[in-house]
Amino acid sequence: MNNNKLIKALNKKVQNDNLKLKLCKISDALISALIAVINISIITIAIITLVKLINYRNIHKNEVDNSSFVILVVLTVLILTSFFITIVLAIYKHNTRQNEYKKIYNTLRYLEVKYDSGEIDENQLNKYVNQLWEKANSKTKIVITQIIKDQITSGGK
């Protein structure tokens, strides 16, 4: 019975923000795909450049200016390093988001337990759900709604 009230409250919130949520989800997917394609292209160009520079230097040892060669190699290595740093930051960002989602989910479960035990009434439950909802941004709202619906409909297993 309580699960239905929680789902209904979340559904009301989602309906109010539905268009914003869809636009956010689509734009996030497009931007992520574009960034991935650009990163892969830059890495490919950097690797090809590094290989060609080394091959050129091996063939033309006397003709290559040492300082410009070193600068180009350093630039290429920095590009590759920035790519790997970007990957590490993306993983960190994902893990941070997951922790935020878990905290919000645990808070909602805690509120559900308090409601079931009679410590808070339906008005207080709605008030706390509204406060959580207002603090969450659009992306968080999408994920929270999906997680809550999945957990409640599956029996929280």
Number of C-alpha atoms within 10 A of each C-alpha: 6 12 16 11 14 22 16 12 15 20 15 12 17 18 11 10 14 16 11 13 19 14 12 15 14 11 12 13 12 12 11 12 12 12 12 12 12 12 18 13 12 16 19 13 14 19 16 12 15 18 13 12 18 13 12 14 16 11 11 10 11 9 9 14 10 11 9 10 15 12 11 14 18 13 14 21 15 13 18 18 13 14 16 13 12 13 13 12 12 12 12 12 12 12 12 12 15 14 12 15 18 14 12 19 17 12 15 19 17 12 20 18 14 14 16 15 10 10 10 14 13 14 9 13 19 16 12 15 19 15 11 14 18 12 10 16 10 20 15 18 22 18 14 21 17 11 15 20 18 13 13 15 13 9 9 10 7
